[in-house]
Amino acid sequence: MKKSLAIFVFRLLIVCIPFLGQAQDPQLSQFYAAPLLISPAFAGINSTSKVNFNYRNQWPNLEANYQFTSFSADLSLGRFNSGVGIIATTDKQFANLKTTSLGLQYAYHIDLSPDQTLSLGMQGTYVNRGLDMNNLITGDQISNLLTSGSLGASNDPLLNNMNTQRAYVDLTVGGLLNTRNYWVGVAAHHINQPNKSLISSSDEILATKFSVQLGTKIILQENFYEADSYQERNNEKSISPVIHYKQQGDFQQLDMGAYLTWSPMVFGLWYRGIPIAKSKMGNPNRESMVALIGYKQDNFSIGYSYDLTLSQLGPAAGGAHEISMAYLFDFDFSLKKPFVKWKRNLSCPKF
């Protein structure tokens, strides 16, 4: 039966969850296609508003794969040098553990010069983690199956100390310096270090995650920054080298690569891992190579990326597939004449 084909030993799952939690934060290969996930400092930046949709299916060939979906929207309030954002996410780990969240963001933008903007943001998120106990099988039930031929009821003492739901509030701050052709960003997630354990008597603190974003845009055509129309916007030709570093507890990760924009197409290639570092088990810290193809026309963009697994899990797990869609509004909700003149001072990629 299906239940026996997908046996999850209860104690093993409970033991594994804390280790998975060290890197449980959603991880997207197209991180700039979900800018509000990177940092609340992106909310309403560049006097524009936008909506983003992202979906990731990791290790699809495994029954215990990981799936993540997010929807975000942010509004520009240029009259107040501000932006607000909302982001909703859901993920599924194994077939049993599910996390949903709803976050609200606020960012304040400081124009340092016509081509430089400093953005400071903060975020509060309500998070709910749930464990579906219906298709979990405990160790004593397996013993019953081997001895009597039936699972029977479980007497595992952990069941009496187990919650199927855990809710908590999560806090994030971030900053972003964006210029004509480069950007530097920092963010700190889980600064209040909430307890996310599903076991009543356990404190499983979610460690603060720090991240750094660096990149530059190399323009391959003249007068691009002086362009002031949708038609000229669609003629972008550029290369954008990027670095995205994250550290959470003992876990650290580095994405480094580049985007090639040859409008309306965008191509990307980058490496995820830290070759000079090793995991706790002594293996090289290498995770994947990522390839991207995207299409961007006027205010709409859509992208697909594939992660080729380089870790010991290997390509047989199926890598990871990721899809993103976004729509940008040249619209400021705080102005009497809400449509604003397009400004080309956001140098970050769109994928």
N, C-alpha and C positions, 0 to 999 in steps of 0.2 A: 504494500500500500504506500501511497505518497508520503505518509507520515514517517514510515520506517525508512524510506529512501532518503529523507532529508533529516536524519537524526542530528540533533544538536545536543550534546551532553551538557546539561545545565551548569554544572560546576565549571566546566571548561569555558563556557561562554562568559560566566561571571568573572573568571580569572582574566580572560582576554580583554574584556571591555576597557579596563583602566589603561592597558598598553595602547589599545587603539585610540583611546581618548587623547593621547599625547599629540596625535596628528589628526584629530577628528575634524578640525576646521575644514570647511569646504575648500577644495583646491581646484582651481580652474586653470587650464592651459591658456585659454583666451582671457587672461585676467583683466585686460583693458576693455574688454567687452562687457564687463560688470564692474565699472569703476567704484560704485558705492560699496562693493564688497571689499575693495582694497582699503578705502579710507573715506570717512564722512567729509573730508575736505573737498571731495569732488562734487558735492551737492550744489547744483545751480551754478557751477563755474562757467565762465565765458559768456555770461548773460544769455544762456540758452537753457531750455528744458528738454528732457529726454525720457524715453522709456526703454528698458532693456529686458530681454528674455534670454535665459541661459539654461541649457540642459547638458548634463554629463552622465555617461554610462561607462563606468570603469570595470574592467575585467568581466566583460559580458559572457565569456565562456565558462565562468565559474558560477555555481549556484549561489554562492555567498558573495555576489558582486555588490558594487556600490553605485547608487544612483542619486543624483542631485539636481534639483530644479530651483531656479530663482526668478523672481520678477521684481523689478525695481523701477521707480519713477522719481524724478526730481524736478523742482520748479525753481526758476530764477526769480529773485526779488531784487533786481538791480537797483531800484530806488533806495533800498536799504542796505546795499552792498552785501546781500545775503542770498542764501539758497537753502531750501528745505528738501528732504528726501524721505522716501519710504521704501523699505525693502522687505520682501517676504521670501522665505526659503523653506524647503523641505528636503530631507535626505533619508535614504533607507540603507542601513548597513545590515548585512546578512538578510534574512527574511523576517527578522523579528524586531530589530532596534530601529526606531524612527525618531527623527528630530525635526521639529518645525519651529520657525522663529518669525517674529515681526518686529522690525526695527524702525525707529524714527531718527532722522538726522537733521542737524542744523550746521551751517557753515557760514563764516564771515569772511568776505573777500576784501583784501587791501590792495589797491592799485599802487604799486611802488613807482611805476613809470608807465608810459603807453604800451610797453612790451613786457612788463613784469607784473605778476600778480602773486601775492602771498595769501593762501587760503588756510584757515584754521577751522576744524570741524569737530563735532562731538556727536555721539550716538548712544541711545538707550534701546535695548532690545529685550523683548520678552521671549523666553525660550522654553519649550516643552519637549522633554524626552520621554518616549514611551516604549515599553517592552511588551510585545505580544507573547503571552505565555502559552497560547493554545497549542502550538506545534513544537514546544520544547519538551525534551525527554530528560529526566533526571537520572543520575547514576543508579539510584536504588530501583528505578523502574526498569533499567536495562538488566539489572541483576534478577529482578522478578521475571523478565522475559526469558532469560537464559535458564532459570530454574523451573518455572511453572508454565512457560509458554504464553503468558499474557503480561502486559505492562502493569496493570493494577494502578492503585492510587499511590502517590508519592508521599513519603514521610520525611523528606529532606528538610532539615531544620532551617536551611536558608530561606525556604518559602515563607516562613513565619516572620522573617526579617526583611522581606523584599517588597518594594513598591513597584507597581507597574508604570507609574508616572512620576516625573520630577520636573518642576517648573522653577525657573529662577530668572533674575534680571541680570543682564550683561551690559557692561559699559565700555565704550571705545572712544579714543581721541586720535586725531591725525592732523598733519600739516602738509602743505604742498606749495613749493615755489615753482611757478611756471613762467617761462620766458619765451622769447620769440622762437627759439629753436632747441631748448633743452628744458628738462624738468628734474626736480629732486623732491622726493616725498618720503615721509616717515609716518608710521602709524603704530598704535599700541592697542591691541584688542584684549578683552577680559581684564581690564585694569583693577576691577574689584575682586577678581579671582573667585568666582562663585563655586559653590559645591554642586556638582552634577551627578553624584552617586545615586544609584537606584536602591542601594542597601541602606536601611534606616540607620544603622549604627556606624556607618562609614562616612568619612569625610574625603571625598575625591575632588580635590581642588583643581579647577581648570586654570592652568598656568597662563600667565600673561604672554601673549604672542607679540613680538616686535617685528616690524617689517620695514624695509628700505626699498625705494623705487628710484632708479636712475635711468636716464635715457637722453638721446639727442636726435634731432631730425636734420638730415643732410638733404637739402633741396637740390634737385638735378635739373632745374630750369630757372630762368631768370624771371624776376618780377612776380614770383608766386605770392609773396607776402603783400604785394600791392593789389592783388586781385580783389574785386569787390562785387562778384556776381556768382550766381549758382553755376553758370556755364564755365567760368574760370575755375571755380572750386572743383569741378569734375575733371580738371586736367592735371591734377597733382601727380608729380613724379618725385619720389623721395626714398631715402633709405633711413631707417630708424633703428640703430643698435639700442638694446635695452638690457637692464639687469634688475632682477627682482629677488631680494633676499628675505628669508623669513626664519625666525628663531623662536622656539617655544619649548621651555624646559631643556631637555637634552636633545630635542629634535631641531634640526636645522636643514634648510633647503635653499638652493640657488637656481634660478632660471636665468639663462643668458643666451642671447641670440639677436635676431634682427628681422625687421619687416621691410619688404620691398613694396612700395605703392606705385603702381603704374596704372593710373585710373582708366577704367573703373575697377581694376583688379588689384587685390592685395595678396601677397605671398609672405609666409613667415616660416622660419626654421630656428629652433633653439633647443638647448640641452638643459635637462633638469638633473641636478645632482651636484655633489661636491667631490671631485675626483681625489683630492688630497686627504679627505676625511674617510673614516671607516665607521660602520654601524656598530651597535653594541655587541653584535656577534662576530665582529672582526671582518665583515665583508666590505668591499669598496662601496662608498656612498654614491651609487649611480642609479638613477631611476628610469629615465626615458629620453628619447628624442621625439620632438614634437614638430609636426608639419602642418601648416595652415594654408587654406585657400579661402579668400573672401571676396565679396563684391560690394562696392560702395558707390551709390549713385544719388546725387542730390542729398537728401536728408536720411536716406534709408541705407542700412548695411546688413549683410547676412554673411556668416562665416561658418566654416567646418574645419575642425582640426582632428588629428589622430595622434595618439601617443603610442610609440613603439617601445614596449617595455624592455629595459636593459638590465633590470635587477634579476635576482635568482628566480623570481616568479616566472620570468621568460615570456616570449611571445605567445605561448600556448594559452595564456590567460585571456587573450583577446585585446590587450592594450586598453585604450580608452577612446571613446568617440564623444565629440563635443560639438554642439550647435549653438550659435548665438544669433540673435536678431535685435536690431536697435532702430529707433527712429528719433531724430533730433528735431526739436521745434525751435525756430528763431522767434521765441515768444517770451516776453517778460510779464509776469502776472501783476507786477506792482506798478506798471506804467499806465497812464491814461491811453496812450497809443501803444498797445502791447507789443506789436511787431518791431523788432529792433534791427538795426543795421548789423549785418554779419561781421564778426570780428575773427580774425585768424590768429589768435594768440594762444590757443590750446594746442601744444605740440605733441601731446601724447597720442599714440595710435588708437584705433577704434576696436582692436581685437585683442 
